[in-house]
């Protein structure tokens, strides 16, 4: 079925001509209202084109095209899909060999290209060839699903899909068309989590990640109550993990991925997303462990046991290697922090000015943002404080509190800094917070004395 596909249809039909020329297949094209040159291009390949009024129902249009087909089997091809040239011989041989007659459904490898450079893609084993038994049909108004039968045959025939490569206008046109139908369907059946899942993907496609997460939260409420994860559920979990990651909910990303990996240890997308989320949480060694596992799964093709689920991370090997190397540098830098801390402790007592200069230089380094050592920030904030550089002291103490908000030294330091800046109300808050976890009676007395003085002001 086609509608306004002039960009792709020529390449699509041209890729199928070897099948037509060898008498293996006939072309059936149903146009649902094209206003561009789609029909004109199709007429170069076929004499008769069928027409069907578009009623906002993909399955209705698809089933009409199926009703016309007289062949023994039906090969479903979208206008933005092309048979890979390297797979044509395999495709022809499939129907020369009579073994195909033993199967009702035949899977191919669908490669979805994601950018114009064609270096980013996802792979999925997908049913596109079906026995024309008079009962086969599609269901679903928008994301139409084939209602196919066993037994199933799996092949390595590759179909290249270019429909995800769109300019902004096309992306929004597709979103408006798809989301409108999905919302209408959800009015009839608001608890249909498959439609919620597809709506989340639609929102993600236009960068509306917050609304995507609303849909994810909704459908995951149903999925998580179903018990053990099944292979059919992987697409839901992967999109959830991906959406949480994009929204900076890294703990949720890791939690979702752990649930999947426990049952499907070679599901590549969740291994990949967990590794990236761990890096965002600055858990660099754990991140590298997971990302090295990704390389092991990918290089040894272990992920292929889950090949019926689309995996977008199959083309992310270079990204993973780059991340691993970056993590290694941060890990090495973090080890040097121990020596640096000891040097700063000495300078804290003997040469505050020099210590101040060293920290100023360190803060210019990009890796400085990756330091996770609470004691380090306790020392640096103290050095700036003693140099009466209160703004920088506050920045340093907040770096530490962003890592751990219940650290006595940092809470006490912040109270002292705010006190010195004359911000007495906030200083009292942080003195009290530090006092609540203080285990040193001498310091406790100092805090109490200062709090009494501040209350008397």
C-alpha positions as CSV (number, residue, x, y, z in Angstrom):
1,X,0.0,0.0,0.0
2,X,1.3,3.5,-0.9
3,X,0.5,7.1,-0.4
4,X,2.8,10.0,-1.4
5,X,5.9,7.8,-1.5
6,X,7.7,9.4,-4.5
7,X,10.9,9.7,-2.5
8,X,11.3,5.9,-2.0
9,X,9.0,3.9,-4.3
10,X,11.3,3.8,-7.4
11,X,14.1,2.1,-5.4
12,X,11.7,-0.2,-3.7
13,X,10.1,-1.5,-6.9
14,X,13.4,-1.7,-8.7
15,X,14.8,-3.9,-6.0
16,X,11.9,-6.4,-6.5
17,X,12.2,-6.6,-10.3
18,X,14.6,-9.7,-10.3
19,X,11.8,-11.6,-8.5
20,X,9.2,-10.4,-11.1
21,X,11.5,-11.1,-14.1
22,X,12.1,-14.6,-13.0
23,X,8.4,-15.3,-12.6
24,X,8.6,-15.8,-8.9
25,X,6.4,-12.8,-8.0
26,X,3.8,-10.4,-9.3
27,X,3.5,-6.8,-8.0
28,X,0.3,-5.6,-6.4
29,X,0.2,-1.9,-5.5
30,X,-2.7,-0.2,-3.7
31,X,-2.7,3.6,-3.6
32,X,-4.6,5.2,-0.8
33,X,-4.7,8.8,-2.1
34,X,-1.3,10.0,-3.4
35,X,-1.1,13.6,-4.6
36,X,2.6,13.4,-5.7
37,X,4.3,11.4,-8.4
38,X,3.9,8.0,-6.7
39,X,1.3,6.6,-9.1
40,X,3.3,7.9,-12.1
41,X,6.4,6.1,-10.9
42,X,4.5,2.9,-10.2
43,X,3.2,2.8,-13.7
44,X,6.7,2.3,-15.0
45,X,6.7,-1.1,-13.3
46,X,3.1,-2.3,-13.4
47,X,0.0,-1.8,-15.7
48,X,-2.7,-2.1,-13.1
49,X,-2.8,-0.1,-9.9
50,X,-5.5,-0.5,-7.4
51,X,-7.1,2.3,-5.4
52,X,-8.5,2.3,-1.9
53,X,-10.0,5.2,0.1
54,X,-8.0,5.9,3.2
55,X,-10.0,5.5,6.4
56,X,-7.3,6.0,9.0
57,X,-6.8,2.3,9.3
58,X,-3.6,0.6,8.0
59,X,-4.9,-2.9,8.5
60,X,-8.0,-2.2,6.4
61,X,-5.9,-1.0,3.5
62,X,-3.3,-3.9,4.0
63,X,-6.1,-6.5,4.1
64,X,-7.6,-5.1,0.9
65,X,-4.3,-5.6,-0.9
66,X,-4.0,-9.1,0.5
67,X,-7.5,-9.9,-0.9
68,X,-6.3,-9.2,-4.4
69,X,-3.3,-11.4,-4.2
70,X,-3.6,-14.8,-6.0
71,X,-0.1,-16.2,-5.3
72,X,0.8,-19.1,-3.1
73,X,2.6,-16.8,-0.7
74,X,2.4,-13.1,0.1
75,X,5.5,-10.9,0.5
76,X,4.6,-7.6,2.3
77,X,6.9,-4.7,1.3
78,X,6.6,-1.0,2.3
79,X,7.5,1.7,-0.1
80,X,10.5,2.8,2.0
81,X,12.0,-0.8,2.1
82,X,14.4,-2.3,-0.4
83,X,15.6,-5.9,-0.8
84,X,19.4,-5.8,-0.1
85,X,21.3,-6.7,-3.2
86,X,23.4,-9.2,-1.4
87,X,20.3,-11.1,-0.4
88,X,18.6,-11.4,-3.8
89,X,20.2,-14.7,-4.6
90,X,19.0,-16.1,-1.2
91,X,15.5,-14.7,-1.9
92,X,15.3,-16.4,-5.3
93,X,16.8,-19.7,-4.0
94,X,14.2,-19.7,-1.2
95,X,11.4,-20.1,-3.7
96,X,13.4,-22.5,-5.9
97,X,13.8,-24.8,-3.0
98,X,10.4,-26.4,-2.2
99,X,11.2,-26.5,1.6
100,X,9.4,-23.2,2.0
101,X,6.1,-25.0,1.4
102,X,6.5,-26.5,4.9
103,X,6.1,-23.1,6.6
104,X,3.2,-20.7,7.0
105,X,5.4,-17.7,8.0
106,X,8.9,-16.7,6.9
107,X,11.0,-14.2,8.8
108,X,13.6,-11.9,7.2
109,X,16.2,-9.6,8.8
110,X,14.8,-6.0,8.7
111,X,17.6,-3.4,9.0
112,X,16.2,0.0,10.0
113,X,18.6,2.8,9.1
114,X,18.5,5.7,11.5
115,X,20.6,8.4,9.8
116,X,21.7,9.6,6.4
117,X,25.2,8.2,6.8
118,X,23.7,4.7,7.2
119,X,26.1,4.0,10.0
120,X,23.4,3.9,12.7
121,X,20.8,1.2,12.4
122,X,18.7,-1.3,14.3
123,X,18.2,-5.0,13.3
124,X,15.2,-7.2,13.9
125,X,14.0,-10.5,12.6
126,X,10.6,-9.8,11.2
127,X,7.8,-11.7,9.5
128,X,7.2,-10.4,6.0
129,X,6.3,-13.6,3.9
130,X,3.1,-15.5,4.6
131,X,1.2,-18.4,3.1
132,X,-1.8,-17.1,1.3
133,X,-4.3,-19.5,2.9
134,X,-7.4,-17.2,2.7
135,X,-7.3,-16.6,6.4
136,X,-4.1,-14.5,6.8
137,X,-4.7,-10.8,7.6
138,X,-3.5,-7.8,9.6
139,X,-5.0,-6.3,12.7
140,X,-4.7,-2.8,14.3
141,X,-5.6,0.6,13.0
142,X,-2.1,2.1,13.2
143,X,0.7,-0.3,14.0
144,X,-0.8,-3.1,12.0
145,X,0.2,-6.5,13.1
146,X,0.2,-9.7,10.9
147,X,-1.9,-12.5,12.4
148,X,0.4,-15.3,11.2
149,X,0.5,-19.0,11.9
150,X,3.2,-21.5,12.8
151,X,5.3,-23.2,11.6
152,X,7.9,-20.4,11.1
153,X,11.0,-20.3,9.0
154,X,13.9,-17.9,9.8
155,X,16.2,-16.6,7.1
156,X,19.1,-14.2,6.7
157,X,17.4,-12.3,3.8
158,X,18.0,-8.7,4.5
159,X,15.4,-6.0,3.8
160,X,16.7,-2.4,4.3
161,X,14.2,0.1,5.7
162,X,14.9,3.8,5.2
163,X,11.6,5.2,6.6
164,X,13.2,6.4,9.8
165,X,15.4,8.9,7.9
166,X,13.2,11.9,7.7
167,X,13.5,15.7,7.8
168,X,11.7,17.6,10.6
169,X,8.6,18.3,8.6
170,X,8.2,14.6,7.7
171,X,8.8,13.5,11.3
172,X,6.1,15.8,12.6
173,X,3.7,14.8,9.8
174,X,4.2,11.2,10.7
175,X,3.8,11.9,14.4
176,X,0.5,13.9,13.8
177,X,-0.9,11.1,11.7
178,X,0.1,8.2,14.0
179,X,-0.5,9.9,17.3
180,X,-4.0,11.0,16.2
181,X,-5.0,7.4,15.4
182,X,-3.4,6.1,18.6
183,X,-5.2,8.6,20.8
184,X,-8.5,7.7,19.1
185,X,-7.9,4.0,19.8
186,X,-7.0,4.8,23.4
187,X,-10.3,6.6,23.9
188,X,-11.9,3.2,23.2
189,X,-9.5,1.2,25.2
190,X,-7.4,3.3,27.6
191,X,-5.7,0.3,29.1
192,X,-4.2,-1.0,25.9
193,X,-0.6,-0.9,26.8
194,X,0.6,-1.7,23.2
195,X,-0.9,1.5,22.0
196,X,0.6,3.3,25.0
197,X,3.9,1.9,24.1
198,X,3.6,3.1,20.5
199,X,2.5,6.5,21.6
200,X,5.6,6.7,23.8
201,X,7.7,5.9,20.8
202,X,5.9,8.5,18.7
203,X,6.6,11.2,21.4
204,X,10.2,10.2,21.5
205,X,10.5,10.6,17.7
206,X,9.7,14.3,18.0
207,X,11.8,14.9,21.1
208,X,8.8,15.2,23.5
209,X,10.5,13.0,26.1
210,X,8.4,14.1,29.0
211,X,5.1,13.0,27.4
212,X,6.9,9.8,26.3
213,X,7.7,9.1,29.9
214,X,4.1,9.6,30.9
215,X,3.1,6.9,28.5
216,X,5.9,4.6,29.7
217,X,4.9,5.0,33.3
218,X,1.4,4.1,32.4
219,X,2.1,1.0,30.4
220,X,4.9,-0.2,32.7
221,X,2.3,-0.2,35.5
222,X,0.5,-3.0,33.6
223,X,3.6,-4.8,32.4
224,X,5.3,-5.1,35.8
225,X,2.3,-6.7,37.3
226,X,2.4,-9.6,34.8
227,X,5.2,-11.4,36.5
228,X,8.1,-13.0,34.7
229,X,9.3,-11.1,31.6
230,X,8.6,-12.8,28.3
231,X,10.4,-12.3,25.0
232,X,7.4,-10.4,23.6
233,X,7.8,-7.9,26.5
234,X,11.4,-6.9,25.7
235,X,10.3,-4.1,23.4
236,X,8.3,-2.5,26.2
237,X,11.2,-2.7,28.7
238,X,13.7,-1.5,26.2
239,X,11.7,1.6,25.3
240,X,11.1,2.2,29.0
241,X,14.8,2.1,29.8
242,X,15.6,4.3,26.8
243,X,13.0,6.9,27.7
244,X,14.1,7.0,31.4
245,X,17.7,7.4,30.2
246,X,16.9,10.3,27.9
247,X,15.0,11.9,30.8
248,X,18.0,11.5,33.2
249,X,16.3,8.9,35.4
250,X,19.3,6.8,35.5
251,X,18.3,4.7,38.5
252,X,15.1,3.7,36.8
253,X,17.1,2.9,33.6
254,X,19.4,0.6,35.6
255,X,16.5,-1.0,37.4
256,X,14.6,-1.8,34.2
257,X,17.7,-3.2,32.6
258,X,18.6,-5.4,35.6
259,X,15.1,-6.9,35.4
260,X,15.6,-7.8,31.7
261,X,19.3,-8.9,32.0
262,X,18.4,-11.3,34.8
263,X,16.2,-13.3,32.4
264,X,17.7,-12.3,29.0
265,X,21.4,-11.7,29.7
266,X,22.2,-11.2,26.0
267,X,19.5,-8.6,25.2
268,X,22.0,-6.1,23.8
269,X,20.0,-2.9,24.2
270,X,19.6,-3.3,28.0
271,X,23.3,-4.2,28.5
272,X,24.2,-1.1,26.5
273,X,21.8,1.3,28.3
274,X,22.8,0.0,31.7
275,X,26.5,0.7,30.9
276,X,25.7,4.2,29.8
277,X,23.5,4.9,32.8
278,X,26.2,3.7,35.1
279,X,28.6,6.1,33.5
280,X,26.1,9.0,34.0
281,X,26.0,8.0,37.7
282,X,29.8,8.3,37.7
283,X,30.2,4.6,38.5
284,X,33.0,4.2,35.9
285,X,34.3,0.8,36.8
286,X,30.8,-0.7,36.9
287,X,30.1,1.0,33.6
288,X,33.1,-0.5,31.9
289,X,32.3,-3.9,33.2
290,X,28.8,-3.7,31.6
291,X,30.1,-2.1,28.4
292,X,32.8,-4.8,28.0
293,X,30.0,-7.3,28.4
294,X,28.2,-5.5,25.5
295,X,31.2,-6.1,23.3
296,X,31.4,-9.7,24.3
297,X,27.7,-10.2,23.4
298,X,28.0,-8.3,20.2
299,X,31.3,-9.8,18.9
300,X,30.2,-13.4,19.7
301,X,26.7,-12.8,18.2
302,X,25.1,-14.0,21.5
303,X,22.4,-11.3,21.0
304,X,21.0,-13.2,18.0
305,X,19.0,-15.5,20.3
306,X,16.8,-12.5,20.9
307,X,16.7,-11.4,17.2
308,X,12.9,-11.2,17.0
309,X,13.1,-8.0,19.1
310,X,14.4,-4.8,17.4
311,X,17.8,-3.8,18.8
312,X,19.1,-0.3,18.1
313,X,22.4,-0.7,19.8
314,X,23.9,-3.2,17.3
315,X,25.6,-0.3,15.5
316,X,26.9,1.3,18.7
317,X,30.2,-0.5,19.0
318,X,32.3,2.6,18.3
319,X,30.4,4.6,20.9
320,X,31.0,1.8,23.5
321,X,34.7,1.7,22.8
322,X,35.0,5.5,23.1
323,X,33.1,5.4,26.4
324,X,35.2,2.6,27.8
325,X,38.4,4.6,27.0
326,X,37.0,7.8,28.5
327,X,36.0,5.9,31.7
328,X,39.5,4.4,32.0
329,X,41.0,7.9,32.0
330,X,38.6,9.0,34.7
331,X,39.3,6.0,36.8
332,X,43.1,6.7,36.5
333,X,42.5,10.3,37.4
334,X,40.4,9.3,40.4
335,X,43.3,7.1,41.7
336,X,45.6,10.2,41.5
337,X,43.1,12.1,43.6
338,X,44.4,10.1,46.7
339,X,47.9,11.5,46.3
340,X,46.5,14.9,45.5
341,X,44.4,14.9,48.7
342,X,47.4,14.1,50.8
343,X,49.4,17.0,49.2
344,X,46.5,19.4,49.8
345,X,46.2,18.4,53.4
346,X,49.9,19.4,53.9
347,X,49.3,22.7,52.1
348,X,46.2,23.3,54.1
349,X,48.4,23.5,57.2
350,X,51.5,25.1,55.6
351,X,50.7,27.1,52.4
352,X,47.0,28.0,51.9
353,X,47.8,30.4,49.0
354,X,49.6,27.7,47.0
355,X,46.8,25.2,47.8
356,X,44.3,27.8,46.4
357,X,46.3,28.1,43.2
358,X,46.4,24.3,42.7
359,X,42.7,23.9,43.1
360,X,42.0,26.8,40.7
361,X,44.1,25.0,38.1
362,X,42.4,21.7,38.7
363,X,39.0,23.2,38.3
364,X,39.8,24.1,34.7
365,X,40.1,20.4,33.9
366,X,37.1,18.6,32.3
367,X,37.9,15.5,34.4
368,X,37.4,17.6,37.6
369,X,33.6,17.1,37.1
370,X,34.1,13.4,37.4
371,X,35.6,13.4,40.9
372,X,33.5,11.4,43.4
373,X,35.6,11.7,46.5
374,X,33.7,13.4,49.4
375,X,36.9,14.0,51.4
376,X,38.5,15.8,48.5
377,X,35.7,18.4,48.4
378,X,35.8,18.7,52.1
379,X,39.4,19.7,51.8
380,X,39.0,22.0,48.8
381,X,36.0,23.8,50.3
382,X,38.1,24.3,53.5
383,X,41.0,25.7,51.6
384,X,38.8,28.3,49.7
385,X,37.1,29.1,53.0
386,X,40.4,29.8,54.8
387,X,41.3,32.0,51.9
388,X,38.0,33.8,52.3
389,X,37.0,32.8,48.8
390,X,33.5,31.9,49.9
391,X,31.8,31.7,46.6
392,X,34.2,29.0,45.4
393,X,34.1,27.3,48.8
394,X,30.3,27.0,48.4
395,X,30.7,25.6,44.9
396,X,33.1,23.0,46.2
397,X,31.0,21.9,49.1
398,X,27.9,21.7,46.8
399,X,29.9,19.4,44.4
400,X,30.3,17.0,47.3
401,X,26.8,17.3,48.6
402,X,25.5,16.5,45.1
403,X,27.3,13.2,45.5
404,X,26.2,12.5,49.1
405,X,23.9,14.9,50.9
406,X,24.3,13.3,54.3
407,X,28.1,13.9,54.9
408,X,28.9,15.6,58.2
409,X,32.1,17.4,57.0
410,X,30.4,18.9,54.0
411,X,27.3,19.9,55.9
412,X,29.4,21.5,58.6
413,X,31.6,23.2,56.1
414,X,28.6,24.6,54.3
415,X,27.2,26.0,57.6
416,X,30.6,27.7,58.3
417,X,30.7,29.2,54.7
418,X,27.2,30.5,54.8
419,X,27.9,31.9,58.3
420,X,31.0,33.8,57.0
421,X,28.9,35.1,54.1
422,X,26.4,36.5,56.5
423,X,23.6,34.2,55.4
424,X,22.7,33.3,59.0
425,X,19.3,31.7,58.3
426,X,20.7,29.1,55.9
427,X,23.8,28.7,58.1
428,X,21.6,27.6,61.0
429,X,19.9,25.0,58.8
430,X,23.2,23.4,57.8
431,X,24.6,23.6,61.4
432,X,21.6,21.7,62.6
433,X,21.8,19.2,59.7
434,X,25.5,18.5,60.6
435,X,24.7,18.4,64.3
436,X,22.1,15.6,63.7
437,X,24.9,13.3,62.5
438,X,27.8,14.6,64.6
439,X,29.6,12.0,66.7
440,X,32.3,14.3,68.1
441,X,31.4,15.9,71.4
442,X,34.0,18.7,71.0
443,X,32.7,19.7,67.6
444,X,29.1,19.3,68.9
445,X,29.8,21.9,71.6
446,X,31.3,24.3,69.0
447,X,28.2,24.0,66.8
448,X,25.9,24.5,69.8
449,X,27.8,27.6,71.0
450,X,27.6,29.1,67.5
451,X,23.9,28.3,67.1
452,X,23.2,30.0,70.4
453,X,25.1,33.1,69.2
454,X,23.2,33.2,66.0
455,X,19.9,32.8,67.7
456,X,20.8,35.8,69.9
457,X,21.5,38.0,66.9
